[in-house]
């Protein structure tokens, strides 16, 4: 294995580790909103996208958190597939 591949793998693994910490924190925030509103994020997000919920600050934050979780999960999956 070449040095450049090893270096890239180290960088990817480091990013995966950072993303997993970020994901844990984001999922904790989602869990708080799910408990507060007694609704899973998947249900919330479907209702939000359908325009069935108001534009309260909590709901806007929840929507952003859902999107952030999805993006971080995609990045982790991509990096893991490449390592």
Residue pairs with C-beta under 8 A, 6 or more apart in sequence:
9 83
12 79
12 82
12 83
13 83
15 75
15 79
16 76
16 79
16 80
16 83
19 72
19 75
19 76
19 79
20 76
22 72
23 69
23 72
23 73
23 76
26 65
26 68
26 69
26 72
27 69
29 65
30 41
30 62
30 65
30 66
30 69
33 41
33 44
33 58
33 61
33 62
33 65
34 40
34 41
34 44
36 58
37 44
37 58
41 62
41 65
41 66
41 69
44 53
44 59
44 62
44 66
45 62
45 63
45 66
47 53
48 59
48 62
48 63
48 66
53 59
